[in-house]
Amino acid sequence: MSLIATCHCGATRITLPYLPTDIKSCNCSFCQRAGAVWAYFEEGELEFNALDGDKVYSASDGINQHHFCSNCGIHTWGSSPDWGSAYNADGTPKGEPGVMPSKRSFAINLNAVDSLDWSKVKIEKMDGRNNW
């Protein structure tokens, strides 16, 4: 069963291929303000059906990209290096310190999915404010 993430006005539409299992809520300065609950996917898993008016914000010179609708303002998705492949949830390295992951991770704001059954997902709380 596919799920559809949309902004409020419908200009952005993203098809998720399955109910995600890797779901996180972060308290970093951006995520807290955005109120996002993130589901993570690998490159090629998502189908971007419409990105009309898609705008990108980055406070990290483009490393982490936050996408939102320029019409209604809803923050729908983001892209960043796959930090989870190189670092633990507490910010400690899994291997060599200072590694920049070569793969990118794609995050969908699950609050943009109307048909999501929240009782079927477990949300991991991330302390982004203190760990990175």
ZASELUM-119176 format. One record per residue (C-alpha): residue number from 1; residue in one letter; x, y, z. Coordinates in nm, 3 decimals, padded with zeros to 5 digits. Each point is the difference from the previous one (the first is absolute). Layout:
<rs>
> num,residuo,X,Y,Z
> NUM,A,X,Y,Z $
...
</rs>
This chain:
<rs>
> num,residuo,X,Y,Z
> 1,M,00.000,00.000,00.000 $
> 2,S,00.145,00.335,-00.105 $
> 3,L,-00.033,00.308,00.216 $
> 4,I,-00.011,00.354,-00.140 $
> 5,A,00.164,00.298,00.170 $
> 6,T,-00.137,00.336,-00.108 $
> 7,C,00.036,00.360,00.099 $
> 8,H,-00.318,00.181,00.108 $
> 9,C,-00.082,00.140,-00.345 $
> 10,G,00.090,-00.321,-00.189 $
> 11,A,00.280,00.151,-00.211 $
> 12,T,00.247,-00.252,00.147 $
> 13,R,-00.087,-00.371,-00.025 $
> 14,I,00.239,-00.279,00.094 $
> 15,T,-00.084,-00.371,-00.010 $
> 16,L,00.152,-00.214,00.276 $
> 17,P,00.038,-00.364,-00.107 $
> 18,Y,-00.081,-00.153,00.340 $
> 19,L,-00.081,00.081,00.361 $
> 20,P,00.336,00.113,00.136 $
> 21,T,00.158,-00.160,00.302 $
> 22,D,00.290,00.244,00.055 $
> 23,I,-00.186,00.295,00.153 $
> 24,K,00.156,00.276,00.204 $
> 25,S,-00.097,00.317,00.179 $
> 26,C,00.285,00.247,00.050 $
> 27,N,00.033,00.298,00.233 $
> 28,C,00.272,00.185,-00.195 $
> 29,S,-00.064,00.369,-00.062 $
> 30,F,-00.149,-00.067,-00.346 $
> 31,C,-00.209,-00.313,00.062 $
> 32,Q,-00.151,00.138,00.319 $
> 33,R,-00.123,00.308,-00.184 $
> 34,A,-00.121,-00.204,-00.299 $
> 35,G,-00.188,-00.248,00.219 $
> 36,A,00.103,-00.282,-00.230 $
> 37,V,-00.003,-00.375,00.066 $
> 38,W,00.245,-00.157,-00.244 $
> 39,A,-00.007,-00.326,-00.194 $
> 40,Y,00.321,-00.087,-00.183 $
> 41,F,00.040,-00.151,-00.344 $
> 42,E,00.287,-00.077,-00.233 $
> 43,E,00.058,00.164,-00.335 $
> 44,G,-00.243,-00.130,-00.263 $
> 45,E,-00.264,-00.127,00.244 $
> 46,L,-00.223,00.308,-00.015 $
> 47,E,-00.209,00.114,-00.293 $
> 48,F,-00.014,00.379,-00.031 $
> 49,N,-00.331,00.053,-00.182 $
> 50,A,-00.016,00.378,00.027 $
> 51,L,00.242,00.256,00.137 $
> 52,D,-00.171,00.314,-00.127 $
> 53,G,00.139,00.295,00.192 $
> 54,D,00.252,-00.214,00.190 $
> 55,K,00.250,00.221,00.184 $
> 56,V,00.313,-00.108,00.184 $
> 57,Y,00.144,00.137,00.323 $
> 58,S,00.340,-00.098,00.136 $
> 59,A,00.187,00.132,00.302 $
> 60,S,00.297,-00.221,-00.089 $
> 61,D,00.114,00.122,-00.344 $
> 62,G,-00.225,-00.254,-00.171 $
> 63,I,00.116,-00.308,00.192 $
> 64,N,-00.338,-00.040,00.170 $
> 65,Q,-00.289,00.111,-00.222 $
> 66,H,-00.347,00.079,00.134 $
> 67,H,-00.275,00.012,-00.265 $
> 68,F,-00.323,00.191,00.044 $
> 69,C,-00.285,00.125,-00.216 $
> 70,S,00.039,00.363,-00.106 $
> 71,N,-00.378,00.032,-00.021 $
> 72,C,-00.127,-00.136,00.334 $
> 73,G,00.329,-00.024,00.192 $
> 74,I,-00.027,-00.364,00.113 $
> 75,H,00.333,-00.175,00.058 $
> 76,T,-00.042,-00.330,-00.183 $
> 77,W,00.339,-00.164,-00.045 $
> 78,G,00.375,00.029,00.036 $
> 79,S,00.324,-00.147,-00.124 $
> 80,S,00.328,-00.035,00.183 $
> 81,P,00.306,-00.221,00.018 $
> 82,D,-00.095,-00.337,00.149 $
> 83,W,00.125,00.096,00.344 $
> 84,G,-00.142,-00.320,00.152 $
> 85,S,00.246,-00.208,-00.204 $
> 86,A,00.299,00.168,00.167 $
> 87,Y,-00.126,00.121,00.339 $
> 88,N,-00.203,-00.139,00.290 $
> 89,A,-00.313,00.177,00.127 $
> 90,D,00.206,00.162,00.277 $
> 91,G,00.239,00.155,-00.255 $
> 92,T,00.293,-00.233,00.063 $
> 93,P,00.168,-00.140,-00.312 $
> 94,K,-00.063,-00.361,-00.101 $
> 95,G,00.352,-00.013,-00.141 $
> 96,E,00.245,00.268,-00.104 $
> 97,P,-00.090,00.341,00.155 $
> 98,G,-00.069,00.289,-00.236 $
> 99,V,-00.126,-00.217,-00.287 $
> 100,M,-00.234,00.163,-00.253 $
> 101,P,-00.236,-00.271,-00.132 $
> 102,S,00.001,-00.037,-00.380 $
> 103,K,-00.365,-00.116,-00.024 $
> 104,R,-00.293,00.234,00.054 $
> 105,S,-00.309,-00.070,00.205 $
> 106,F,-00.347,00.131,-00.087 $
> 107,A,-00.237,00.095,00.281 $
> 108,I,-00.374,00.047,-00.029 $
> 109,N,-00.196,00.200,00.255 $
> 110,L,-00.263,-00.256,00.101 $
> 111,N,-00.226,00.278,00.123 $
> 112,A,-00.060,00.061,-00.374 $
> 113,V,-00.159,-00.347,-00.043 $
> 114,D,-00.376,00.015,00.062 $
> 115,S,-00.062,-00.376,-00.004 $
> 116,L,00.273,-00.104,00.244 $
> 117,D,-00.106,-00.232,00.281 $
> 118,W,00.216,00.140,00.282 $
> 119,S,-00.079,-00.302,00.221 $
> 120,K,00.211,-00.216,-00.235 $
> 121,V,00.323,00.200,00.031 $
> 122,K,00.257,00.041,00.274 $
> 123,I,00.170,00.339,00.021 $
> 124,E,00.359,00.025,00.124 $
> 125,K,00.080,00.331,00.168 $
> 126,M,00.332,00.148,-00.113 $
> 127,D,00.190,00.258,00.205 $
> 128,G,00.128,00.203,-00.294 $
> 129,R,00.023,00.315,00.211 $
> 130,N,00.279,-00.148,00.213 $
> 131,N,00.155,-00.266,-00.224 $
> 132,W,00.080,00.188,-00.319 $
</rs>
